[in-house]
Amino acid sequence: MNKRIQILSILFLGVSQIAFSQIKEEKLILNKKREPEVKKIEKKKTSVETIKNYPPEEKSQNPVQYRITDVPAVSDFKTSTIQGEDVAPKFDATAQNNYVQFGMGNFGKILADANVSKTLQNKLEVGADFHFLSTLGLKKEYDWDSKQSATSIGAFLNSYGDKGKFNLNAEYNLDNNNYYGIYALEPAADVDLKQRVNQFKVNGYYDFYSNEILNDVRVKSSFLKDHFDAQENQASILVNLSKHAVAVGKSGINLNADLGVGLEAVKTDFEIRDKNSSNFFNATLDPKLTFAKGESYLMIGSSFAFLNAKNSNLLMAEQMKNNKTYWFPKAEFQVAAAKEFKFYGGVDGGLKLNTYADMLQVNPFVLSDQMLKPTETKYHFYVGLRGDIDENIKYDVSAGYGKMKDILFYKANGLFDSQFTLNRSAYNFANTFSAVYDDGNVSDIKGSIQYFPLANLVLDGEVRFTKYDLKNYDNIYNIPLLNASIGAKYTMLDKKLTLGFKGIFASDRTTNSYSIEGVANPAMMYQSTENTDDKVGGYADLNLSAEYKFHKNFSIFAVGNNLLNSNYQTYKGYKVLGAQILGGVKITF
């Protein structure tokens, strides 16, 4: 497996001479922007690619087809987690891309931000980015340490050549957390609950202006290590081949042919508890044909995956191996009766490699010892309606149904031993979570809308209903049935003053939990009782932001998070910060 990762790393270096970018995250840090609402601290989604009008950009001459981006509320609208808020305000792109920003607030919050970039000769841009956010945590709620911090340092390079666009970036992230969500025991105030995660990423991307055979090449690599010596190395490469705009006779129909070829390798080793170890190597082929006329189209394709997987731990007599080939359907159609009403539908599926890094993004309180399995979406059918009404209202409503294998969710851990002592490891207070998997069906209904009543006012809303019918569990743990969000942005005083609002809502979640008591039978020991149908309450998280630019080089900002002052829980035992106010100043140059 190490040889496979080395091979992919060599491919990375070879391709880097012509092609680099990030897979999936697509975080081209060209005009760095911060989101004021409620982004989770572990990683912000703040960068937007600025389109450069450098000839000969054949791709930019293609007719632009509008499609509302589906942004599930649960994945992109993060709640007021105690780790701290990514509360850096969002500023409109200007010629002044360089800035330094600093802010402070209650709960001991400190925000420091900086971004510098320079355009050199030959259409080459280089830059660096820094982000720091920390909080002292909930001292009144927990006797033990609940402070958190996150640091991110990055550098990037963008180049616009005669044949394509090139991007390379490197990023280092350091997250300092605590397993503070202890609800069944009362440890000493000085108990060590630390968890620290270091991650280094190098990503690259090259996009050809013309879709003549070679469309783009994307490369991604990641190296992670945590406080408990868990290590995860990941490398992947994706090449997209295309032939577009081929006329089909005189029918007015254009044919687009695409083929995606991908390789991905992941190696993960844990050093505590069962010492799980996993090795994945996955190769994918994704051919598809698209027949388009105007804004109506029919896409027919398939997805093939060739997986080699190995798992082992101290409990297994021998290593578990899996070599399997997968086929998934892929098709989509759209009938555009008018730009206001576009009916669409389709079917898709795929294989997702679940990694420790991905788990930490969803649940930073997972145990540093996980059995990793890929999640297979055998099929997912969906239908929907979307459109653009008078360029004032953009909407997208859809419903779907799918069948999945090894659906990933998180179950609370109890005590790992019954010894009657509080001298325990940081993760041994019934305060961590482990991945569990089950097969089942999923039904989803989702909708999003954007409304532009005024030139300086934008309103948006999203809602998502997701229901799982599992084979072995009565309920899925720690995933709400309903997520929703509403937002608004208003600018005034010649765009000097920007006001923002974001409301985030979620229904109750089912979870398991433990009650623990000491029992003298025959020696004093802890006895745990599991509740398999506990509830973590829903929440409404309201957030406001304001930014005033009183000089071309100076701005002041203020952000209020969780203004209802509710210490709701993200996971059992893990309360969030109450009402938070942070203010600061930004200097641009």
C-alpha positions in Angstrom: 0.0 0.0 0.0 2.9 2.3 0.8 4.2 1.7 -2.7 0.8 2.7 -4.2 0.9 5.9 -2.3 4.5 6.5 -3.4 3.5 5.9 -7.0 0.6 8.4 -6.7 3.0 10.9 -5.1 5.4 10.4 -8.1 2.5 11.0 -10.5 1.6 14.1 -8.4 5.1 15.5 -8.9 5.2 14.6 -12.6 1.8 16.1 -13.4 2.6 19.2 -11.4 4.7 20.5 -14.2 1.4 21.1 -16.2 -1.5 20.5 -13.9 -2.5 21.1 -10.3 -5.7 21.8 -8.2 -7.8 20.6 -5.4 -10.3 17.8 -5.8 -13.7 18.3 -4.2 -12.9 21.3 -1.9 -12.0 23.5 -4.9 -10.5 26.2 -2.7 -8.8 28.5 -5.1 -7.6 31.3 -2.8 -7.7 34.1 -5.3 -10.0 36.7 -3.6 -10.1 35.5 0.0 -13.4 36.0 1.6 -14.7 35.2 5.1 -18.2 34.1 6.0 -19.8 36.0 8.8 -22.5 33.6 9.7 -21.6 30.4 11.5 -19.0 28.4 9.8 -17.4 25.7 11.9 -13.9 26.3 12.9 -12.2 23.2 11.6 -12.3 24.5 8.0 -13.8 27.5 6.4 -15.1 27.6 2.8 -14.1 31.1 2.0 -12.5 31.3 -1.3 -14.0 32.1 -4.7 -12.3 31.8 -8.0 -12.2 35.1 -9.9 -12.6 34.7 -13.7 -9.7 36.3 -15.5 -10.4 37.6 -19.0 -7.2 36.3 -20.5 -7.5 35.1 -24.1 -7.9 32.6 -25.6 -10.5 31.4 -23.1 -12.8 29.3 -25.3 -14.5 27.9 -22.2 -15.6 31.3 -21.1 -17.2 31.8 -24.6 -19.5 28.9 -24.1 -23.1 29.8 -23.2 -23.5 29.8 -19.5 -26.3 27.6 -18.2 -27.7 28.5 -14.9 -28.1 25.8 -12.2 -28.8 26.4 -8.6 -26.1 25.0 -6.4 -27.4 22.5 -3.9 -25.8 23.3 -0.5 -27.2 21.0 2.1 -27.8 22.9 5.3 -26.3 20.2 7.5 -23.0 20.2 5.6 -22.3 23.9 5.0 -24.2 25.8 7.6 -22.4 25.0 10.8 -23.7 25.7 14.2 -22.2 27.6 17.1 -19.8 24.8 18.2 -17.7 25.4 21.3 -14.5 25.1 19.3 -15.1 28.7 18.2 -16.7 30.4 15.3 -15.3 31.3 11.9 -16.8 34.7 12.4 -14.5 36.6 10.1 -16.8 39.0 8.1 -17.3 38.6 4.4 -16.1 41.6 2.4 -16.9 42.2 -1.3 -14.0 41.7 -3.7 -12.1 44.8 -4.4 -8.7 45.7 -6.0 -7.3 45.5 -2.4 -6.9 41.8 -1.9 -4.3 42.1 0.8 -5.6 42.5 4.3 -5.0 42.0 8.0 -7.9 41.5 10.4 -8.1 41.2 14.2 -11.1 40.8 16.5 -11.9 39.8 20.1 -15.1 38.8 21.9 -16.6 37.1 25.0 -15.7 33.5 25.9 -12.1 34.6 25.4 -12.5 34.6 21.6 -9.6 35.8 19.6 -9.6 36.1 15.8 -6.6 36.9 13.6 -6.7 36.9 9.9 -4.3 37.9 7.1 -4.1 37.4 3.3 -1.5 38.7 1.0 -1.1 38.2 -2.8 1.0 39.7 -5.5 0.6 39.5 -9.3 3.9 39.1 -11.0 4.9 39.1 -14.6 3.5 36.6 -17.1 0.1 36.5 -15.4 1.4 34.8 -12.4 -0.1 35.4 -8.9 1.4 34.2 -5.6 0.0 34.6 -2.1 -0.3 33.4 1.4 -3.1 33.1 3.9 -3.3 32.9 7.7 -6.3 32.2 10.0 -6.4 31.8 13.8 -9.4 31.4 16.0 -9.6 30.4 19.7 -12.0 30.4 22.6 -11.6 29.6 26.3 -14.7 27.5 26.2 -17.6 27.1 28.7 -16.0 27.7 32.1 -19.3 28.0 33.8 -20.7 24.8 32.3 -17.7 22.5 32.8 -15.2 22.3 35.6 -12.6 20.9 33.3 -10.9 22.4 30.2 -13.1 23.0 27.2 -11.0 25.6 25.4 -10.4 25.1 21.6 -8.3 26.7 18.9 -7.6 26.3 15.2 -4.7 27.6 13.1 -4.5 27.5 9.3 -1.5 28.6 7.2 -1.6 28.4 3.4 0.3 29.5 0.3 -1.0 29.5 -3.3 0.1 30.1 -6.9 -2.2 30.9 -9.8 -1.0 31.1 -13.4 -3.0 32.0 -16.6 -1.3 30.7 -19.7 -2.2 30.6 -23.3 -3.8 27.1 -23.1 -5.1 26.8 -19.6 -5.3 27.9 -16.0 -3.0 26.5 -13.3 -3.3 26.5 -9.6 -1.2 25.0 -6.8 -1.7 25.5 -3.1 -0.3 24.1 0.1 -2.0 24.3 3.5 -1.2 23.4 7.1 -3.9 23.0 9.7 -3.6 22.6 13.5 -6.7 22.0 15.6 -6.4 21.9 19.4 -9.6 20.4 20.9 -10.7 18.8 24.2 -13.0 15.8 24.8 -15.0 18.0 27.2 -18.4 16.4 26.7 -18.5 14.3 29.9 -22.0 13.8 31.3 -21.9 10.5 33.2 -18.9 11.1 35.5 -17.3 14.0 37.5 -13.5 14.0 36.9 -11.1 16.4 38.5 -10.8 19.9 37.1 -7.2 19.3 35.9 -8.0 16.1 34.0 -6.2 15.9 30.6 -8.8 15.8 27.8 -6.5 17.0 25.0 -6.8 16.0 21.3 -4.6 17.7 18.7 -4.8 17.2 14.9 -2.1 18.2 12.4 -2.9 18.1 8.7 -0.8 19.1 5.7 -2.3 19.3 2.3 -0.9 19.9 -1.2 -3.4 20.3 -4.0 -3.1 21.1 -7.7 -5.3 21.8 -10.7 -4.8 22.5 -14.4 -7.8 23.4 -16.6 -7.5 23.6 -20.3 -9.5 26.4 -21.9 -10.5 24.1 -24.8 -12.3 20.8 -24.2 -10.4 19.1 -26.9 -9.7 15.7 -25.4 -7.9 16.8 -22.3 -10.3 18.9 -20.1 -8.6 19.1 -16.7 -6.3 17.3 -14.3 -6.8 17.4 -10.5 -4.4 16.2 -7.8 -4.9 16.0 -4.1 -2.7 14.8 -1.2 -3.1 14.9 2.6 -1.0 13.9 5.6 -2.6 13.7 9.0 -1.4 12.9 12.5 -3.2 13.4 15.8 -2.3 13.5 19.6 -2.7 9.8 19.9 -0.2 9.0 17.1 -2.9 8.1 14.5 -1.6 8.7 11.0 -3.4 8.9 7.7 -1.9 9.5 4.3 -4.0 10.1 1.2 -3.2 10.8 -2.4 -5.5 10.9 -5.5 -5.5 12.0 -9.1 -8.4 12.6 -11.4 -8.1 13.2 -15.2 -11.1 14.4 -17.1 -11.2 13.8 -20.9 -13.7 15.6 -23.0 -14.9 16.2 -26.5 -17.7 18.9 -26.5 -20.0 20.7 -28.9 -20.1 18.0 -31.5 -23.1 18.8 -33.8 -25.5 15.9 -34.4 -26.6 16.4 -38.0 -28.9 19.5 -38.6 -31.1 18.7 -35.6 -29.6 21.5 -33.4 -28.5 18.9 -30.9 -25.0 19.0 -29.6 -23.1 16.0 -28.2 -20.7 16.2 -25.3 -18.5 13.1 -24.5 -16.7 12.9 -21.2 -14.5 10.3 -19.4 -13.2 10.7 -15.9 -10.3 8.5 -14.8 -9.4 8.5 -11.1 -7.0 6.8 -8.7 -7.1 7.2 -4.9 -5.1 5.6 -2.2 -5.6 6.0 1.6 -3.6 4.4 4.4 -4.7 4.8 8.0 -3.1 3.5 11.2 -4.3 3.9 14.8 -2.2 3.3 17.9 -4.7 3.0 20.8 -7.4 0.6 21.8 -7.9 -2.0 19.0 -5.2 -0.4 16.8 -7.3 -0.5 13.7 -5.4 -0.3 10.4 -6.8 0.1 6.9 -5.5 0.4 3.3 -7.7 1.4 0.4 -6.8 1.6 -3.3 -9.6 2.6 -5.6 -9.7 3.2 -9.4 -12.7 4.7 -11.1 -13.9 5.2 -14.6 -16.8 7.5 -15.3 -17.9 7.7 -19.0 -20.9 9.7 -20.0 -22.6 11.2 -23.1 -24.7 14.3 -23.0 -27.2 15.3 -25.8 -28.1 19.0 -25.4 -30.4 21.4 -27.2 -30.8 24.8 -25.7 -31.2 24.3 -21.9 -32.7 20.8 -22.3 -30.5 17.8 -22.2 -30.1 14.1 -21.7 -27.1 12.6 -20.0 -26.4 8.9 -20.1 -23.4 7.3 -18.3 -22.0 4.8 -15.9 -19.5 4.7 -13.0 -17.1 1.9 -12.5 -15.0 1.4 -9.3 -12.3 -1.2 -8.7 -11.6 -1.4 -5.0 -8.8 -3.1 -3.1 -9.4 -2.9 0.6 -7.5 -4.3 3.6 -8.5 -4.0 7.3 -6.9 -5.4 10.5 -6.9 -4.8 14.2 -5.9 -6.6 17.4 -9.2 -8.5 17.6 -8.9 -10.1 14.1 -7.2 -13.4 13.7 -6.1 -12.4 10.3 -6.2 -9.5 7.9 -9.6 -8.9 6.2 -9.2 -8.4 2.4 -11.7 -7.3 -0.2 -11.2 -7.0 -3.9 -14.4 -6.0 -5.7 -15.6 -4.3 -8.9 -18.6 -2.0 -8.7 -21.0 -0.6 -11.3 -23.3 2.3 -10.7 -25.9 3.9 -13.0 -25.7 7.5 -14.0 -28.2 9.4 -16.0 -30.0 12.8 -15.9 -32.4 14.7 -18.0 -33.8 18.2 -18.0 -36.8 19.5 -19.9 -36.7 23.3 -20.1 -40.2 24.5 -20.9 -39.0 28.0 -20.0 -36.3 29.5 -18.0 -38.8 29.7 -15.1 -39.7 26.0 -15.2 -37.1 23.3 -15.8 -38.1 19.8 -14.9 -35.3 17.3 -14.2 -34.6 13.9 -12.9 -32.1 11.1 -12.9 -30.3 8.3 -11.1 -26.8 8.1 -9.7 -24.7 6.1 -7.3 -21.1 5.7 -6.3 -18.5 4.5 -3.8 -17.2 6.9 -1.1 -14.0 6.1 0.8 -14.6 7.1 4.4 -11.4 8.6 5.9 -10.4 9.6 9.5 -9.9 13.2 8.2 -13.5 13.3 6.9 -14.8 12.0 10.1 -13.1 14.7 12.1 -14.7 17.3 9.9 -18.2 16.0 10.7 -17.5 14.9 14.4 -14.3 16.2 16.0 -15.0 14.0 19.1 -14.6 10.6 17.4 -12.2 8.2 19.1 -8.7 7.9 17.6 -9.4 4.3 16.6 -11.9 3.7 13.9 -12.9 0.8 11.7 -13.0 2.4 8.2 -15.3 1.1 5.5 -16.4 2.6 2.2 -20.1 3.6 1.8 -21.8 2.3 -1.3 -24.8 4.1 -2.9 -26.2 1.4 -5.0 -28.7 3.8 -6.7 -30.4 7.1 -5.9 -33.3 8.2 -8.0 -34.4 11.9 -8.0 -36.8 14.3 -9.7 -37.1 18.0 -9.3 -38.1 21.4 -10.6 -35.9 24.5 -10.8 -35.9 27.8 -12.5 -35.2 31.6 -12.6 -38.3 33.9 -12.4 -37.6 37.3 -13.8 -34.0 37.1 -12.5 -35.5 37.9 -9.1 -36.3 34.4 -7.8 -34.1 31.3 -8.2 -35.4 28.1 -6.8 -34.7 24.3 -6.8 -37.0 21.7 -5.3 -36.4 17.9 -5.5 -37.2 14.6 -4.0 -35.2 11.3 -4.1 -35.0 7.7 -3.0 -31.9 5.5 -2.8 -30.5 2.2 -1.5 -27.2 2.3 0.3 -24.7 -0.2 1.9 -22.6 0.7 5.0 -24.2 4.0 5.7 -21.9 5.8 8.1 -23.1 7.4 11.4 -21.7 7.8 14.9 -22.5 6.0 18.1 -21.5 7.1 21.6 -18.9 5.1 23.3 -19.2 4.0 27.0 -16.4 3.3 29.3 -13.7 1.0 27.9 -13.1 -0.6 31.3 -15.1 -0.9 34.6 -12.3 0.0 37.0 -13.5 2.3 39.8 -11.1 5.1 39.1 -11.2 8.6 37.5 -7.5 8.3 36.5 -8.5 7.6 32.9 -7.3 8.4 29.4 -8.8 11.5 27.8 -11.2 9.4 25.7 -12.3 7.0 28.5 -15.1 9.0 30.2 -17.9 7.9 27.9 -17.1 11.1 26.0 -16.2 9.9 22.5 -17.9 8.4 19.4 -17.2 5.6 17.0 -18.3 5.0 13.5 -21.0 2.4 12.9 -22.3 1.2 9.6 -25.6 -0.2 8.5 -27.4 -1.0 5.2 -30.7 0.7 4.3 -32.8 3.0 2.2 -32.8 6.8 2.3 -35.6 9.2 1.3 -34.9 12.9 0.9 -36.8 16.1 0.0 -34.9 19.3 -0.3 -35.5 22.8 -1.6 -33.5 26.1 -1.9 -34.6 29.6 -2.9 -32.9 32.9 -3.5 -34.8 36.1 -3.8 -33.4 39.5 -5.0 -36.1 42.0 -4.2 -33.7 45.0 -4.4 -30.3 45.5 -6.0 -28.7 45.7 -2.5 -30.8 43.0 -0.8 -30.4 39.2 -1.1 -32.7 36.7 0.8 -32.1 32.9 0.8 -33.5 29.8 2.4 -32.9 26.1 2.4 -34.6 23.1 3.8 -33.7 19.4 3.8 -35.7 16.4 5.0 -33.8 13.1 5.2 -35.2 9.8 6.4 -33.2 6.6 6.8 -34.8 3.1 7.0 -32.0 0.9 8.4 -31.6 -2.9 8.4 -30.3 -3.4 12.0 -31.0 -0.1 13.8 -34.4 1.4 14.6 -33.0 4.9 14.2 -30.0 6.5 12.7 -27.9 8.2 15.4 -26.9 11.8 15.5 -28.4 12.8 12.1 -31.5 15.1 12.3 -34.6 14.4 10.3 -34.9 18.1 9.3 -32.4 20.8 8.6 -33.2 24.4 7.5 -31.6 27.8 7.2 -32.6 31.3 6.2 -30.4 34.2 5.4 -30.2 37.8 4.3 -27.6 40.3 3.2 -28.3 44.0 2.9 -25.9 46.8 1.8 -26.4 50.5 2.1 -24.6 53.9 2.2 -23.0 53.3 -1.1 -21.9 49.7 0.0 -20.0 51.1 3.0 -22.4 49.3 5.4 -23.1 45.6 5.1 -25.6 43.8 7.3 -26.1 40.1 7.4 -28.4 37.5 9.1 -28.3 33.7 9.2 -30.7 31.4 11.0 -30.0 27.7 11.3 -32.5 25.2 12.5 -32.4 21.4 13.1 -34.8 18.9 14.6 -34.2 16.5 17.4 -31.6 13.7 16.9 -31.7 10.2 18.3 -28.6 9.0 20.0 -27.4 6.4 22.5 -26.0 7.4 25.9 -24.8 5.8 29.2 -25.6 6.2 32.9 -22.7 5.0 35.1 -22.7 4.2 38.8 -20.3 2.4 41.2 -21.3 -1.1 42.3 -19.6 -3.2 45.0 -19.9 -6.7 43.5 -17.6 -8.2 44.7 -15.1 -5.3 44.3 -16.0 -1.7 43.7 -16.5 -1.3 39.9 -18.4 0.9 37.5 -21.5 -0.4 36.0 -22.8 1.2 32.8 -26.4 1.1 31.5 -27.0 2.0 27.9 -30.0 4.0 26.7 -30.4 3.2 23.0 -33.2 5.8 22.4 -31.9 9.0 24.0 -32.6 12.4 22.4 -30.4 15.4 21.6 -32.7 18.4 21.3 -33.2 20.4 18.2 -32.1 24.0 18.0 -32.6 27.5 16.5 -29.3 29.4 16.1 -29.7 33.0 15.1 -26.7 35.1 13.9 -26.2 38.7 12.9 -23.2 40.6 11.4 -22.4 44.2 10.5 -19.4 45.7 8.8 -18.7 49.4 8.1 -16.0 50.6 5.8 -15.3 54.1 6.9 -12.1 54.5 4.9 -10.8 52.7 1.7 -8.2 51.0 3.9 -10.1 50.5 7.2 -13.2 48.6 8.2 -14.8 47.7 11.5 -17.0 44.7 12.1 -19.2 43.1 14.7 -20.7 39.6 14.7 -23.3 38.1 17.0 -23.7 34.3 17.1 -26.3 32.1 18.8 -28.2 35.2 19.9 -30.9 33.1 21.6 -28.2 32.2 24.1 -29.1 28.5 24.0 -26.5 26.0 25.1 -27.8 23.3 22.9 -25.7 20.2 22.1 -24.1 19.2 18.8 -23.5 15.7 20.2 -24.4 14.1 23.6 -22.6 16.0 26.3 -21.1 18.6 24.0 -22.7 22.0 24.6 -22.1 25.0 22.4 -21.1 28.5 23.4 -24.0 30.7 24.4 -24.6 34.2 22.9 -21.4 35.5 21.4 -20.4 39.0 20.4 -17.1 39.6 18.6 -15.8 42.9 17.2 -12.7 43.9 15.4 -11.0 45.9 12.7 -9.7 45.1 9.2 -7.0 46.9 7.3 -6.7 46.5 3.5 -3.8 47.5 1.3 
